[in-house]
Amino acid sequence: MEISKGEKFRQIYAVGAMGGHSPYDFRIAFYNDSPKAVVQEGKQLSVMERKVETELILSPLAAKELADWLNNHINEYERQFGEIKKPGGKKVEAGEPAPIQGYM
């Protein structure tokens, strides 16, 4: 098999993902968060701006295969480098609910 990158290929770095599913497909939107200063009622506030970089749409079978692939690579990573933990030392548990559910 020969693998090549398409003309519109690009790499992105994402700090998180959100999405959901329907009977027909799974959707995963990858995003980055950055602080943003806003003025509200004369006061300067700091809020997080979430920029969605791209969305991936998968068939149910492709989503299951992606989940298996990710789990295998996460297990291999943890065997080599140690347990992946959330900031504050909390272990990342498989199946934890995402903070945002459903389509965008």
C-alpha positions in Angstrom: 0.0 0.0 0.0 1.3 3.4 -0.9 0.3 6.3 1.5 0.4 9.9 0.4 -0.9 13.2 1.8 -3.7 15.0 0.0 -3.3 18.5 -1.4 -5.3 20.0 1.5 -3.5 18.0 4.2 -2.7 19.9 7.3 -1.8 19.1 10.9 -3.4 20.8 13.9 -2.7 20.6 17.6 -5.8 20.3 19.7 -6.2 20.7 23.4 -9.6 18.9 23.4 -12.4 17.4 21.5 -16.2 17.4 21.7 -18.9 15.8 19.6 -21.6 13.3 19.6 -23.4 10.7 17.5 -26.5 9.9 15.6 -27.7 6.5 14.2 -25.7 7.3 11.1 -22.4 8.8 12.2 -20.0 9.9 14.9 -18.7 13.5 14.9 -15.6 14.7 16.7 -14.7 18.4 16.6 -11.2 19.3 17.7 -10.6 22.6 19.4 -8.1 24.9 21.1 -8.8 27.2 24.0 -7.1 30.5 24.7 -7.7 33.4 27.2 -9.4 36.5 25.8 -10.0 39.8 27.5 -13.5 41.3 27.2 -15.0 44.4 28.6 -18.5 44.0 30.1 -20.3 46.8 32.0 -17.1 48.7 32.2 -15.1 45.9 33.7 -12.3 43.9 32.0 -12.9 40.2 32.3 -10.9 37.3 31.2 -12.8 34.5 29.4 -11.7 31.4 27.5 -12.3 31.5 23.7 -12.8 28.1 22.2 -11.9 27.8 18.5 -13.0 24.7 16.7 -10.2 23.8 14.3 -11.7 20.8 12.4 -14.5 18.2 12.6 -14.1 14.5 11.8 -17.2 12.5 10.7 -17.0 8.7 11.0 -19.2 5.8 10.3 -20.1 3.8 13.4 -17.6 1.0 12.3 -14.8 3.5 11.6 -15.5 5.1 15.1 -15.2 1.8 16.8 -12.0 1.0 14.9 -10.6 4.4 15.9 -11.5 3.8 19.5 -9.7 0.4 19.4 -6.6 2.0 17.7 -6.5 4.8 20.3 -6.9 2.4 23.3 -4.0 0.2 21.9 -1.7 3.2 21.5 -2.7 4.7 24.9 -1.9 1.3 26.6 1.5 1.1 24.8 2.3 4.8 25.7 1.5 4.1 29.4 3.6 0.9 29.3 6.6 2.9 28.0 6.1 6.3 29.9 3.8 5.7 32.8 0.2 6.4 33.6 -1.4 9.4 31.9 -2.9 11.8 34.6 -5.1 14.8 34.4 -3.7 18.1 35.9 -3.8 17.8 39.6 -2.8 14.1 39.5 -6.2 12.6 38.8 -6.0 9.5 36.6 -7.8 9.7 33.3 -10.6 7.0 33.4 -11.9 5.4 30.2 -15.5 6.3 29.6 -15.5 9.5 31.6 -18.1 11.8 30.2 -16.9 14.7 28.1 -17.7 18.2 29.4 -19.7 19.0 26.3 -22.0 16.4 24.7 -24.0 16.4 21.4 -23.4 18.1 18.1 -22.1 21.6 17.8 
